[in-house]
C-alpha cells in the first residue's frame, strides 16, 4: 500500500533563518511559498531530488519541542548522499557544525549528523 515518504513537515522558530538554511545551505529547490493570513503562517514546499518534499512551516508562538537523542518520537531526518565526507566539508564551509563521520556497524555505510537552525537532528547517510 505505501509507496514512499511523500513529505516531512517541520515547524521552525525563525522562518527566515530556516528558509535560508534549507534553500541556501542544503540547496533544496522551492516548489511553492504561501503566506496563510488566517494562521499568520508561512508554508514553504521544498523539493528533494528523488521527488520527496520538506514542508517548512512558521506558526506564531509555537512551543519548543524538547529533543533528546533517545526521546520518543521522530529521531532524525536522513538525507542520502554519494559521499559523506564531501557533504560534511560542504556544510562546514557554510558554517554548519557537523559531527565526525562514523560507520554504521550494521550496514558498513558512513554517516554523520548535523542540526538545522532549530536544533532538529539531520543526517547525511552514504549511498
MOPAC internal coordinates of N, CA, C and O (Angstrom, degrees):
PM7 1SCF
backbone

  N    0.0000 0     0.00 0     0.00 0    0    0    0
  C    1.4460 1     0.00 0     0.00 0    1    0    0
  C    1.5345 1   110.57 1     0.00 0    2    1    0
  O    1.2310 1   119.21 1   130.63 1    3    2    1
  N    1.3130 1   119.10 1   -49.37 1    3    2    1
  C    1.4649 1   121.46 1  -178.51 1    5    3    2
  C    1.5233 1   109.75 1   -81.78 1    6    5    3
  O    1.2310 1   120.53 1   -43.62 1    7    6    5
  N    1.3172 1   116.59 1   136.38 1    7    6    5
  C    1.4581 1   120.98 1  -177.64 1    9    7    6
  C    1.5204 1   113.10 1  -101.67 1   10    9    7
  O    1.2310 1   120.13 1   134.60 1   11   10    9
  N    1.3270 1   117.35 1   -45.40 1   11   10    9
  C    1.4673 1   122.77 1   179.75 1   13   11   10
  C    1.5199 1   108.15 1  -171.24 1   14   13   11
  O    1.2310 1   120.11 1    -8.36 1   15   14   13
  N    1.2953 1   117.39 1   171.64 1   15   14   13
  C    1.4618 1   120.56 1   173.74 1   17   15   14
  C    1.5250 1   107.80 1   -76.43 1   18   17   15
  O    1.2310 1   120.46 1   -53.52 1   19   18   17
  N    1.3101 1   116.72 1   126.48 1   19   18   17
  C    1.4601 1   121.32 1  -179.66 1   21   19   18
  C    1.5321 1   111.38 1   -83.53 1   22   21   19
  O    1.2310 1   120.61 1   131.39 1   23   22   21
  N    1.3392 1   116.44 1   -48.61 1   23   22   21
  C    1.4575 1   119.43 1  -179.92 1   25   23   22
  C    1.5262 1   110.96 1  -155.66 1   26   25   23
  O    1.2310 1   121.97 1   -18.90 1   27   26   25
  N    1.3048 1   113.84 1   161.10 1   27   26   25
  C    1.4533 1   123.22 1   172.01 1   29   27   26
  C    1.5202 1   106.64 1  -121.77 1   30   29   27
  O    1.2310 1   119.92 1   -47.93 1   31   30   29
  N    1.3254 1   117.76 1   132.07 1   31   30   29
  C    1.4667 1   122.05 1  -179.01 1   33   31   30
  C    1.5236 1   109.68 1  -104.13 1   34   33   31
  O    1.2310 1   121.14 1   -46.10 1   35   34   33
  N    1.3416 1   115.42 1   133.90 1   35   34   33
  C    1.4577 1   121.97 1  -179.19 1   37   35   34
  C    1.5237 1   108.56 1  -128.61 1   38   37   35
  O    1.2310 1   120.25 1   -50.63 1   39   38   37
  N    1.3255 1   117.12 1   129.37 1   39   38   37
  C    1.4712 1   122.20 1   173.40 1   41   39   38
  C    1.5191 1   106.71 1   -98.19 1   42   41   39
  O    1.2310 1   120.57 1   -57.33 1   43   42   41
  N    1.3248 1   116.51 1   122.67 1   43   42   41
  C    1.4732 1   120.21 1  -175.64 1   45   43   42
  C    1.5323 1   111.29 1  -105.62 1   46   45   43
  O    1.2310 1   121.26 1   -21.84 1   47   46   45
  N    1.3134 1   115.19 1   158.16 1   47   46   45
  C    1.4645 1   121.07 1   179.68 1   49   47   46
  C    1.5227 1   111.24 1   -81.67 1   50   49   47
  O    1.2310 1   120.24 1   141.86 1   51   50   49
  N    1.3277 1   117.15 1   -38.14 1   51   50   49
  C    1.4670 1   122.76 1  -177.94 1   53   51   50
  C    1.5288 1   106.70 1  -128.58 1   54   53   51
  O    1.2310 1   120.80 1   -78.02 1   55   54   53
  N    1.3254 1   116.08 1   101.98 1   55   54   53
  C    1.4648 1   121.34 1  -172.81 1   57   55   54
  C    1.5268 1   112.03 1   -58.08 1   58   57   55
  O    1.2310 1   119.62 1   131.68 1   59   58   57
  N    1.3166 1   118.33 1   -48.32 1   59   58   57
  C    1.4619 1   121.05 1  -176.61 1   61   59   58
  C    1.5335 1   110.88 1   -61.86 1   62   61   59
  O    1.2310 1   120.45 1   137.60 1   63   62   61
  N    1.3109 1   116.74 1   -42.40 1   63   62   61
  C    1.4650 1   121.46 1   179.96 1   65   63   62
  C    1.5343 1   110.47 1   -64.47 1   66   65   63
  O    1.2310 1   120.48 1   134.65 1   67   66   65
  N    1.3200 1   116.69 1   -45.35 1   67   66   65
  C    1.4672 1   120.13 1  -179.60 1   69   67   66
  C    1.5245 1   111.51 1   -70.36 1   70   69   67
  O    1.2310 1   120.08 1   142.88 1   71   70   69
  N    1.3276 1   117.45 1   -37.12 1   71   70   69
  C    1.4731 1   120.52 1   177.01 1   73   71   70
  C    1.5196 1   109.73 1   -59.33 1   74   73   71
  O    1.2310 1   120.55 1   133.74 1   75   74   73
  N    1.3154 1   116.54 1   -46.26 1   75   74   73
  C    1.4650 1   120.67 1   178.82 1   77   75   74
  C    1.5249 1   111.08 1   -61.52 1   78   77   75
  O    1.2310 1   119.87 1   136.13 1   79   78   77
  N    1.3305 1   117.85 1   -43.87 1   79   78   77
  C    1.4601 1   121.90 1  -178.91 1   81   79   78
  C    1.5259 1   111.25 1   -60.46 1   82   81   79
  O    1.2310 1   120.36 1   129.28 1   83   82   81
  N    1.3258 1   116.91 1   -50.72 1   83   82   81
  C    1.4644 1   120.25 1  -175.40 1   85   83   82
  C    1.5327 1   112.77 1   -72.11 1   86   85   83
  O    1.2310 1   119.84 1   148.64 1   87   86   85
  N    1.3443 1   117.91 1   -31.36 1   87   86   85
  C    1.4671 1   119.40 1  -179.40 1   89   87   86
  C    1.5254 1   112.53 1   -90.84 1   90   89   87
  O    1.2310 1   119.65 1   135.49 1   91   90   89
  N    1.3298 1   118.27 1   -44.51 1   91   90   89
  C    1.4626 1   120.48 1  -175.19 1   93   91   90
  C    1.5267 1   113.18 1   -89.01 1   94   93   91
  O    1.2310 1   120.16 1   137.52 1   95   94   93
  N    1.3260 1   117.30 1   -42.48 1   95   94   93
  C    1.4711 1   119.65 1  -178.31 1   97   95   94
  C    1.5281 1   110.38 1   -79.12 1   98   97   95
  O    1.2310 1   120.20 1   129.75 1   99   98   97
  N    1.3433 1   117.23 1   -50.25 1   99   98   97
  C    1.4641 1   120.08 1  -179.37 1  101   99   98
  C    1.5276 1   112.74 1   -86.23 1  102  101   99
  O    1.2310 1   120.24 1   164.00 1  103  102  101
  N    1.3276 1   117.14 1   -16.00 1  103  102  101
  C    1.4614 1   120.87 1   174.57 1  105  103  102
  C    1.5184 1   115.73 1    76.09 1  106  105  103
  O    1.2310 1   119.87 1  -154.96 1  107  106  105
  N    1.3275 1   117.86 1    25.04 1  107  106  105
  C    1.4592 1   119.70 1   178.93 1  109  107  106
  C    1.5225 1   110.55 1   -77.66 1  110  109  107
  O    1.2310 1   120.91 1   -38.46 1  111  110  109
  N    1.3280 1   115.86 1   141.54 1  111  110  109
  C    1.4581 1   122.56 1  -178.40 1  113  111  110
  C    1.5258 1   110.33 1   -83.80 1  114  113  111
  O    1.2310 1   120.93 1   -42.53 1  115  114  113
  N    1.3339 1   115.83 1   137.47 1  115  114  113
  C    1.4672 1   121.29 1   177.10 1  117  115  114
  C    1.5226 1   109.51 1   -78.13 1  118  117  115
  O    1.2310 1   121.07 1   -55.07 1  119  118  117
  N    1.3298 1   115.56 1   124.93 1  119  118  117
  C    1.4642 1   121.64 1   174.27 1  121  119  118
  C    1.5201 1   108.67 1   -88.45 1  122  121  119
  O    1.2310 1   120.91 1   130.96 1  123  122  121
  N    1.3259 1   115.86 1   -49.04 1  123  122  121
  C    1.4695 1   121.37 1  -179.02 1  125  123  122
  C    1.5223 1   108.59 1  -158.19 1  126  125  123
  O    1.2310 1   121.61 1   -30.96 1  127  126  125
  N    1.3223 1   114.52 1   149.04 1  127  126  125
  C    1.4627 1   121.22 1   175.24 1  129  127  126
  C    1.5234 1   106.70 1  -132.75 1  130  129  127
  O    1.2310 1   121.30 1   -55.41 1  131  130  129
  N    1.3358 1   115.11 1   124.59 1  131  130  129
  C    1.4553 1   120.75 1  -175.43 1  133  131  130
  C    1.5166 1   109.83 1  -129.47 1  134  133  131
  O    1.2310 1   121.14 1   -46.58 1  135  134  133
  N    1.3372 1   115.43 1   133.42 1  135  134  133
  C    1.4623 1   119.29 1   171.37 1  137  135  134
  C    1.5252 1   107.17 1  -101.17 1  138  137  135
  O    1.2310 1   120.83 1   -55.74 1  139  138  137
  N    1.3263 1   116.03 1   124.26 1  139  138  137
  C    1.4631 1   121.69 1  -178.66 1  141  139  138
  C    1.5266 1   107.89 1  -103.65 1  142  141  139
  O    1.2310 1   121.16 1   -80.05 1  143  142  141
  N    1.3117 1   115.39 1    99.95 1  143  142  141
  C    1.4733 1   122.47 1  -174.13 1  145  143  142
  C    1.5252 1   112.22 1   -56.28 1  146  145  143
  O    1.2310 1   120.23 1   136.42 1  147  146  145
  N    1.3162 1   117.16 1   -43.58 1  147  146  145
  C    1.4689 1   120.52 1  -176.98 1  149  147  146
  C    1.5330 1   111.72 1   -60.44 1  150  149  147
  O    1.2310 1   120.57 1   149.08 1  151  150  149
  N    1.3118 1   116.52 1   -30.92 1  151  150  149
  C    1.4737 1   120.77 1  -179.15 1  153  151  150
  C    1.5290 1   112.28 1  -101.86 1  154  153  151
  O    1.2310 1   120.66 1   175.19 1  155  154  153
  N    1.3418 1   116.35 1    -4.81 1  155  154  153
  C    1.4819 1   121.71 1  -173.74 1  157  155  154
  C    1.5351 1   109.06 1    49.91 1  158  157  155
  O    1.2310 1   121.46 1  -131.25 1  159  158  157
  N    1.3272 1   114.81 1    48.75 1  159  158  157
  C    1.4494 1   121.45 1  -170.20 1  161  159  158
  C    1.5252 1   111.84 1  -139.63 1  162  161  159
  O    1.2310 1   121.17 1   -41.31 1  163  162  161
  N    1.3260 1   115.36 1   138.69 1  163  162  161
  C    1.4552 1   121.18 1   170.65 1  165  163  162
  C    1.5181 1   109.61 1   -91.71 1  166  165  163
  O    1.2310 1   121.21 1   -29.65 1  167  166  165
  N    1.3208 1   115.29 1   150.35 1  167  166  165
  C    1.4623 1   122.83 1   169.60 1  169  167  166
  C    1.5225 1   106.09 1  -131.50 1  170  169  167
  O    1.2310 1   121.03 1   -60.74 1  171  170  169
  N    1.3054 1   115.63 1   119.26 1  171  170  169
  C    1.4625 1   122.05 1  -178.97 1  173  171  170
  C    1.5230 1   108.12 1  -115.14 1  174  173  171
  O    1.2310 1   120.65 1   -60.56 1  175  174  173
  N    1.3226 1   116.37 1   119.44 1  175  174  173
  C    1.4651 1   121.87 1   177.66 1  177  175  174
  C    1.5249 1   108.08 1   -96.33 1  178  177  175
  O    1.2310 1   121.10 1   -55.95 1  179  178  177
  N    1.3262 1   115.50 1   124.05 1  179  178  177
  C    1.4619 1   122.13 1  -177.19 1  181  179  178
  C    1.5211 1   109.95 1  -118.98 1  182  181  179
  O    1.2310 1   120.60 1   -39.13 1  183  182  181
  N    1.3372 1   116.46 1   140.87 1  183  182  181
  C    1.4556 1   121.81 1  -176.63 1  185  183  182
  C    1.5192 1   111.55 1   -99.03 1  186  185  183
  O    1.2310 1   121.55 1   -45.53 1  187  186  185
  N    1.3252 1   114.64 1   134.47 1  187  186  185
  C    1.4640 1   121.65 1   168.58 1  189  187  186
  C    1.5298 1   107.26 1   -95.44 1  190  189  187
  O    1.2310 1   119.67 1   -26.94 1  191  190  189
  N    1.3301 1   118.23 1   153.06 1  191  190  189
  C    1.4688 1   119.86 1  -177.01 1  193  191  190
  C    1.5269 1   115.08 1   -58.01 1  194  193  191
  O    1.2310 1   119.70 1   153.80 1  195  194  193
  N    1.3349 1   118.17 1   -26.20 1  195  194  193
  C    1.4700 1   120.42 1  -177.83 1  197  195  194
  C    1.5244 1   113.11 1   -86.89 1  198  197  195
  O    1.2310 1   120.01 1  -176.55 1  199  198  197
  N    1.3333 1   117.59 1     3.45 1  199  198  197
  C    1.4525 1   121.07 1  -178.70 1  201  199  198
  C    1.5193 1   113.60 1    99.91 1  202  201  199
  O    1.2310 1   119.81 1   165.29 1  203  202  201
  N    1.3228 1   117.97 1   -14.71 1  203  202  201
  C    1.4583 1   120.76 1   174.79 1  205  203  202
  C    1.5179 1   110.58 1   -68.59 1  206  205  203
  O    1.2310 1   120.94 1   -14.43 1  207  206  205
  N    1.3075 1   115.82 1   165.57 1  207  206  205
  C    1.4596 1   119.85 1  -177.34 1  209  207  206
  C    1.5258 1   111.19 1  -136.52 1  210  209  207
  O    1.2310 1   121.60 1   -24.04 1  211  210  209
  N    1.3287 1   114.55 1   155.96 1  211  210  209
  C    1.4591 1   122.07 1   168.76 1  213  211  210
  C    1.5208 1   106.28 1  -117.94 1  214  213  211
  O    1.2310 1   120.92 1   -50.27 1  215  214  213
  N    1.3241 1   115.85 1   129.73 1  215  214  213
  C    1.4627 1   121.53 1   174.62 1  217  215  214
  C    1.5244 1   107.08 1  -102.30 1  218  217  215
  O    1.2310 1   120.78 1   -58.37 1  219  218  217
  N    1.3064 1   116.12 1   121.63 1  219  218  217
  C    1.4595 1   121.85 1   179.62 1  221  219  218
  C    1.5254 1   107.90 1  -106.63 1  222  221  219
  O    1.2310 1   120.57 1   -57.45 1  223  222  221
  N    1.3279 1   116.51 1   122.55 1  223  222  221
  C    1.4652 1   122.09 1  -177.59 1  225  223  222
  C    1.5235 1   110.85 1  -115.34 1  226  225  223
  O    1.2310 1   121.01 1   -30.40 1  227  226  225
  N    1.3318 1   115.67 1   149.60 1  227  226  225
  C    1.4597 1   121.82 1   167.82 1  229  227  226
  C    1.5173 1   106.72 1  -120.75 1  230  229  227
  O    1.2310 1   120.52 1   -48.16 1  231  230  229
  N    1.3020 1   116.61 1   131.84 1  231  230  229
  C    1.4602 1   121.47 1   174.33 1  233  231  230
  C    1.5207 1   107.64 1  -131.68 1  234  233  231
  O    1.2310 1   119.82 1   -47.35 1  235  234  233
  N    1.3362 1   117.94 1   132.65 1  235  234  233
  C    1.4628 1   118.61 1   178.92 1  237  235  234
  C    1.5297 1   110.59 1   -64.24 1  238  237  235
  O    1.2310 1   120.77 1   -44.62 1  239  238  237
  N    1.2991 1   116.13 1   135.38 1  239  238  237
  C    1.4668 1   123.17 1   175.20 1  241  239  238
  C    1.5320 1   113.82 1    60.73 1  242  241  239
  O    1.2310 1   120.26 1  -148.66 1  243  242  241
  N    1.3233 1   117.11 1    31.34 1  243  242  241
  C    1.4647 1   119.41 1   175.77 1  245  243  242
  C    1.5248 1   108.36 1   -67.31 1  246  245  243
  O    1.2310 1   119.79 1   -47.46 1  247  246  245
  N    1.3135 1   118.01 1   132.54 1  247  246  245
  C    1.4688 1   119.79 1  -178.94 1  249  247  246
  C    1.5246 1   110.83 1   -70.76 1  250  249  247
  O    1.2310 1   120.21 1   -32.37 1  251  250  249
  N    1.3182 1   117.21 1   147.63 1  251  250  249
  C    1.4671 1   119.25 1   176.49 1  253  251  250
  C    1.5231 1   110.20 1   -68.73 1  254  253  251
  O    1.2310 1   121.01 1   -28.25 1  255  254  253
  N    1.3137 1   115.68 1   151.75 1  255  254  253
  C    1.4604 1   121.31 1   178.49 1  257  255  254
  C    1.5229 1   107.22 1  -107.45 1  258  257  255
  O    1.2310 1   120.20 1   -59.78 1  259  258  257
  N    1.3286 1   117.22 1   120.22 1  259  258  257
  C    1.4663 1   118.20 1   176.69 1  261  259  258
  C    1.5270 1   109.69 1   -61.16 1  262  261  259
  O    1.2310 1   120.72 1   -40.08 1  263  262  261
  N    1.2985 1   116.22 1   139.92 1  263  262  261
  C    1.4528 1   119.72 1  -179.34 1  265  263  262
  C    1.5146 1   109.55 1  -135.53 1  266  265  263
  O    1.2310 1   120.93 1   -54.39 1  267  266  265
  N    1.2830 1   115.83 1   125.61 1  267  266  265
  C    1.4557 1   122.48 1   177.39 1  269  267  266
  C    1.5124 1   106.82 1  -131.69 1  270  269  267
  O    1.2310 1   119.68 1   -31.46 1  271  270  269
  N    1.3141 1   118.21 1   148.54 1  271  270  269
  C    1.4686 1   119.25 1  -175.49 1  273  271  270
  C    1.5181 1   114.59 1   -53.30 1  274  273  271
  O    1.2310 1   119.58 1   145.82 1  275  274  273
  N    1.3007 1   118.41 1   -34.18 1  275  274  273
  C    1.4609 1   119.80 1  -177.46 1  277  275  274
  C    1.5233 1   112.35 1  -117.21 1  278  277  275
  O    1.2310 1   119.99 1  -153.79 1  279  278  277
  N    1.3488 1   117.62 1    26.21 1  279  278  277
  C    1.4631 1   120.77 1   177.02 1  281  279  278
  C    1.5240 1   109.70 1   -74.97 1  282  281  279
  O    1.2310 1   120.42 1   -21.02 1  283  282  281
  N    1.3148 1   116.80 1   158.98 1  283  282  281
  C    1.4608 1   120.84 1   176.73 1  285  283  282
  C    1.5205 1   109.66 1   -68.16 1  286  285  283
  O    1.2310 1   120.64 1   -26.51 1  287  286  285
  N    1.3217 1   116.38 1   153.49 1  287  286  285
  C    1.4528 1   120.92 1   179.14 1  289  287  286
  C    1.5175 1   111.15 1   105.76 1  290  289  287
  O    1.2310 1   120.68 1    12.10 1  291  290  289
  N    1.3263 1   116.31 1  -167.90 1  291  290  289
  C    1.4541 1   121.50 1  -179.19 1  293  291  290
  C    1.5208 1   109.88 1   -60.23 1  294  293  291
  O    1.2310 1   120.36 1   -55.32 1  295  294  293
  N    1.3088 1   116.92 1   124.68 1  295  294  293
  C    1.4616 1   121.36 1  -175.80 1  297  295  294
  C    1.5233 1   111.79 1   -85.94 1  298  297  295
  O    1.2310 1   120.06 1   132.69 1  299  298  297
  N    1.3287 1   117.50 1   -47.31 1  299  298  297
  C    1.4571 1   121.47 1   177.37 1  301  299  298
  C    1.5221 1   109.58 1  -166.41 1  302  301  299
  O    1.2310 1   120.68 1   -11.37 1  303  302  301
  N    1.3253 1   116.30 1   168.63 1  303  302  301
  C    1.4499 1   123.78 1   175.81 1  305  303  302
  C    1.5244 1   106.35 1  -114.83 1  306  305  303
  O    1.2310 1   120.04 1   -57.16 1  307  306  305
  N    1.3309 1   117.53 1   122.84 1  307  306  305
  C    1.4618 1   121.57 1  -176.30 1  309  307  306
  C    1.5229 1   111.04 1  -107.84 1  310  309  307
  O    1.2310 1   121.11 1   -41.64 1  311  310  309
  N    1.3408 1   115.47 1   138.36 1  311  310  309
  C    1.4546 1   123.11 1   176.47 1  313  311  310
  C    1.5244 1   108.45 1  -112.88 1  314  313  311
  O    1.2310 1   120.24 1   -49.79 1  315  314  313
  N    1.3256 1   117.15 1   130.21 1  315  314  313
  C    1.4587 1   121.03 1   177.26 1  317  315  314
  C    1.5221 1   109.31 1   -79.79 1  318  317  315
  O    1.2310 1   120.89 1   -43.67 1  319  318  317
  N    1.3330 1   115.90 1   136.33 1  319  318  317
  C    1.4624 1   122.21 1   177.92 1  321  319  318
  C    1.5247 1   108.90 1  -133.78 1  322  321  319
  O    1.2310 1   120.91 1   -19.84 1  323  322  321
  N    1.3317 1   115.86 1   160.16 1  323  322  321
  C    1.4644 1   120.13 1   177.37 1  325  323  322
  C    1.5248 1   111.10 1   -72.89 1  326  325  323
  O    1.2310 1   120.26 1   140.99 1  327  326  325
  N    1.3356 1   117.11 1   -39.01 1  327  326  325
  C    1.4620 1   121.36 1  -175.72 1  329  327  326
  C    1.5277 1   109.21 1  -141.51 1  330  329  327
  O    1.2310 1   120.45 1   -67.63 1  331  330  329
  N    1.3183 1   116.74 1   112.37 1  331  330  329
  C    1.4677 1   121.46 1  -177.03 1  333  331  330
  C    1.5236 1   111.38 1   -63.50 1  334  333  331
  O    1.2310 1   120.03 1   139.96 1  335  334  333
  N    1.3293 1   117.55 1   -40.04 1  335  334  333
  C    1.4728 1   120.32 1  -179.53 1  337  335  334
  C    1.5222 1   111.37 1   -61.55 1  338  337  335
  O    1.2310 1   120.16 1   137.61 1  339  338  337
  N    1.3267 1   117.30 1   -42.39 1  339  338  337
  C    1.4638 1   121.22 1   178.26 1  341  339  338
  C    1.5264 1   109.94 1   -63.93 1  342  341  339
  O    1.2310 1   120.12 1   134.24 1  343  342  341
  N    1.3236 1   117.37 1   -45.76 1  343  342  341
  C    1.4627 1   120.87 1   178.17 1  345  343  342
  C    1.5183 1   111.79 1   -60.43 1  346  345  343
  O    1.2310 1   120.57 1   137.60 1  347  346  345
  N    1.3266 1   116.51 1   -42.40 1  347  346  345
  C    1.4675 1   121.35 1   178.44 1  349  347  346
  C    1.5244 1   110.43 1   -59.93 1  350  349  347
  O    1.2310 1   120.35 1   133.30 1  351  350  349
  N    1.3200 1   116.94 1   -46.70 1  351  350  349
  C    1.4747 1   120.52 1  -179.78 1  353  351  350
  C    1.5293 1   111.43 1   -63.16 1  354  353  351
  O    1.2310 1   120.45 1   139.71 1  355  354  353
  N    1.3484 1   116.75 1   -40.29 1  355  354  353
  C    1.4683 1   119.93 1   179.64 1  357  355  354
  C    1.5258 1   111.42 1   -63.91 1  358  357  355
  O    1.2310 1   120.18 1   138.37 1  359  358  357
  N    1.3240 1   117.26 1   -41.63 1  359  358  357
  C    1.4647 1   120.90 1   177.87 1  361  359  358
  C    1.5282 1   110.52 1   -65.90 1  362  361  359
  O    1.2310 1   120.27 1   134.03 1  363  362  361
  N    1.3140 1   117.09 1   -45.97 1  363  362  361
  C    1.4670 1   120.75 1  -179.22 1  365  363  362
  C    1.5268 1   111.53 1   -63.04 1  366  365  363
  O    1.2310 1   120.05 1   145.77 1  367  366  365
  N    1.3248 1   117.51 1   -34.23 1  367  366  365
  C    1.4678 1   121.12 1   178.17 1  369  367  366
  C    1.5285 1   110.98 1   -64.72 1  370  369  367
  O    1.2310 1   120.45 1   159.20 1  371  370  369
  N    1.3364 1   116.75 1   -20.80 1  371  370  369
  C    1.4633 1   121.11 1   178.35 1  373  371  370
  C    1.5254 1   111.73 1  -101.31 1  374  373  371
  O    1.2310 1   120.56 1  -167.04 1  375  374  373
  N    1.3339 1   116.53 1    12.96 1  375  374  373
  C    1.4547 1   120.67 1   174.96 1  377  375  374
  C    1.5140 1   115.44 1    86.94 1  378  377  375
  O    1.2310 1   119.80 1  -168.30 1  379  378  377
  N    1.3282 1   117.99 1    11.70 1  379  378  377
  C    1.4637 1   121.16 1  -179.97 1  381  379  378
  C    1.5280 1   108.87 1   -88.80 1  382  381  379
  O    1.2310 1   120.54 1   -51.06 1  383  382  381
  N    1.3245 1   116.58 1   128.94 1  383  382  381
  C    1.4696 1   121.21 1   175.79 1  385  383  382
  C    1.5282 1   108.41 1   -74.84 1  386  385  383
  O    1.2310 1   120.77 1   -52.35 1  387  386  385
  N    1.3261 1   116.13 1   127.65 1  387  386  385
  C    1.4596 1   121.54 1  -177.96 1  389  387  386
  C    1.5285 1   108.15 1  -127.26 1  390  389  387
  O    1.2310 1   120.91 1   -44.24 1  391  390  389
  N    1.3294 1   115.86 1   135.76 1  391  390  389
  C    1.4613 1   120.44 1   178.80 1  393  391  390
  C    1.5272 1   110.49 1   -68.56 1  394  393  391
  O    1.2310 1   120.08 1   -18.05 1  395  394  393
  N    1.3200 1   117.46 1   161.95 1  395  394  393
  C    1.4708 1   119.65 1   174.40 1  397  395  394
  C    1.5279 1   110.67 1   -59.89 1  398  397  395
  O    1.2310 1   121.09 1   -31.25 1  399  398  397
  N    1.3175 1   115.51 1   148.75 1  399  398  397
  C    1.4595 1   121.30 1   178.16 1  401  399  398
  C    1.5234 1   109.00 1   -69.68 1  402  401  399
  O    1.2310 1   121.16 1   -44.13 1  403  402  401
  N    1.3245 1   115.39 1   135.87 1  403  402  401
  C    1.4666 1   121.67 1   177.29 1  405  403  402
  C    1.5273 1   108.83 1  -121.91 1  406  405  403
  O    1.2310 1   121.02 1    -8.31 1  407  406  405
  N    1.3141 1   115.65 1   171.69 1  407  406  405
  C    1.4618 1   121.35 1   177.35 1  409  407  406
  C    1.5233 1   108.14 1  -117.68 1  410  409  407
  O    1.2310 1   120.97 1   -51.09 1  411  410  409
  N    1.3379 1   115.75 1   128.91 1  411  410  409
  C    1.4596 1   121.69 1   177.86 1  413  411  410
  C    1.5215 1   108.36 1   -67.20 1  414  413  411
  O    1.2310 1   120.52 1   -61.28 1  415  414  413
  N    1.3253 1   116.62 1   118.72 1  415  414  413
  C    1.4631 1   120.68 1  -175.58 1  417  415  414
  C    1.5208 1   113.18 1   -66.00 1  418  417  415
  O    1.2310 1   120.20 1   159.53 1  419  418  417
  N    1.3284 1   117.21 1   -20.47 1  419  418  417
  C    1.4662 1   119.93 1  -179.52 1  421  419  418
  C    1.5259 1   113.03 1   -89.63 1  422  421  419
  O    1.2310 1   120.44 1   144.91 1  423  422  421
  N    1.3493 1   116.76 1   -35.09 1  423  422  421
  C    1.4699 1   119.86 1  -174.87 1  425  423  422
  C    1.5258 1   113.62 1  -109.06 1  426  425  423
  O    1.2310 1   120.25 1   162.73 1  427  426  425
  N    1.3433 1   117.13 1   -17.27 1  427  426  425
  C    1.4514 1   120.58 1  -175.80 1  429  427  426
  C    1.5183 1   113.13 1    77.29 1  430  429  427
  O    1.2310 1   119.78 1  -173.72 1  431  430  429
  N    1.3364 1   118.03 1     6.28 1  431  430  429
  C    1.4689 1   122.60 1  -179.20 1  433  431  430
  C    1.5322 1   110.35 1   -87.15 1  434  433  431
  O    1.2310 1   121.31 1   -31.33 1  435  434  433
  N    1.3377 1   115.11 1   148.67 1  435  434  433
  C    1.4659 1   120.22 1   178.13 1  437  435  434
  C    1.5275 1   109.61 1   -86.47 1  438  437  435
  O    1.2310 1   121.31 1   -31.91 1  439  438  437
  N    1.3507 1   115.10 1   148.09 1  439  438  437
  C    1.4608 1   120.57 1   179.40 1  441  439  438
  C    1.5209 1   109.09 1  -154.81 1  442  441  439
  O    1.2310 1   121.40 1   -15.97 1  443  442  441
  N    1.3234 1   114.92 1   164.03 1  443  442  441
  C    1.4615 1   121.55 1   174.78 1  445  443  442
  C    1.5274 1   108.74 1  -155.49 1  446  445  443
  O    1.2310 1   121.54 1   -19.11 1  447  446  445
  N    1.3238 1   114.65 1   160.89 1  447  446  445
  C    1.4602 1   120.94 1   179.98 1  449  447  446
  C    1.5209 1   111.31 1  -117.48 1  450  449  447
  O    1.2310 1   121.67 1   -28.17 1  451  450  449
  N    1.3425 1   114.41 1   151.83 1  451  450  449
  C    1.4620 1   123.37 1   171.96 1  453  451  450
  C    1.5166 1   105.78 1  -149.64 1  454  453  451
  O    1.2310 1   119.87 1    -0.90 1  455  454  453
  N    1.3169 1   117.86 1   179.10 1  455  454  453
  C    1.4688 1   120.48 1  -177.12 1  457  455  454
  C    1.5148 1   110.36 1  -129.20 1  458  457  455
  O    1.2310 1   121.23 1   -27.42 1  459  458  457
  N    1.3283 1   115.25 1   152.58 1  459  458  457
  C    1.4613 1   119.50 1   173.56 1  461  459  458
  C    1.5288 1   107.77 1   -82.80 1  462  461  459
  O    1.2310 1   119.42 1    -0.81 1  463  462  461
  N    1.3267 1   118.71 1   179.19 1  463  462  461
  C    1.4692 1   120.03 1  -176.45 1  465  463  462
  C    1.5298 1   114.89 1   -59.17 1  466  465  463
  O    1.2310 1   119.81 1   158.83 1  467  466  465
  N    1.3283 1   117.96 1   -21.17 1  467  466  465
  C    1.4596 1   120.97 1   178.41 1  469  467  466
  C    1.5263 1   112.53 1   -96.90 1  470  469  467
  O    1.2310 1   120.67 1  -172.58 1  471  470  469
  N    1.3174 1   116.32 1     7.42 1  471  470  469
  C    1.4588 1   119.94 1   179.14 1  473  471  470
  C    1.5189 1   114.13 1    83.27 1  474  473  471
  O    1.2310 1   119.75 1  -170.03 1  475  474  473
  N    1.3389 1   118.08 1     9.97 1  475  474  473
  C    1.4620 1   119.62 1   177.92 1  477  475  474
  C    1.5242 1   109.12 1   -69.69 1  478  477  475
  O    1.2310 1   119.98 1   -46.69 1  479  478  477
  N    1.3238 1   117.65 1   133.31 1  479  478  477
  C    1.4535 1   120.21 1  -176.85 1  481  479  478
  C    1.5205 1   112.44 1   -75.04 1  482  481  479
  O    1.2310 1   121.14 1   -55.35 1  483  482  481
  N    1.3403 1   115.42 1   124.65 1  483  482  481
  C    1.4515 1   123.27 1   177.62 1  485  483  482
  C    1.5194 1   108.11 1  -119.95 1  486  485  483
  O    1.2310 1   120.52 1   -30.55 1  487  486  485
  N    1.3130 1   116.61 1   149.45 1  487  486  485
  C    1.4668 1   121.43 1  -176.50 1  489  487  486
  C    1.5282 1   110.47 1  -130.09 1  490  489  487
  O    1.2310 1   121.04 1   -37.54 1  491  490  489
  N    1.3287 1   115.62 1   142.46 1  491  490  489
  C    1.4596 1   122.17 1   166.38 1  493  491  490
  C    1.5139 1   105.40 1  -102.59 1  494  493  491
  O    1.2310 1   120.68 1   -52.25 1  495  494  493
  N    1.3394 1   116.30 1   127.75 1  495  494  493
  C    1.4714 1   121.28 1  -177.82 1  497  495  494
  C    1.5229 1   107.38 1  -127.37 1  498  497  495
  O    1.2310 1   120.83 1   -53.25 1  499  498  497
  N    1.3214 1   116.02 1   126.75 1  499  498  497
  C    1.4625 1   120.22 1  -174.00 1  501  499  498
  C    1.5267 1   112.31 1   -73.30 1  502  501  499
  O    1.2310 1   121.13 1   -42.35 1  503  502  501
  N    1.3203 1   115.45 1   137.65 1  503  502  501
  C    1.4700 1   121.46 1   179.32 1  505  503  502
  C    1.5066 1   110.48 1   -64.05 1  506  505  503
  O    1.2310 1   120.10 1   180.00 1  507  506  505

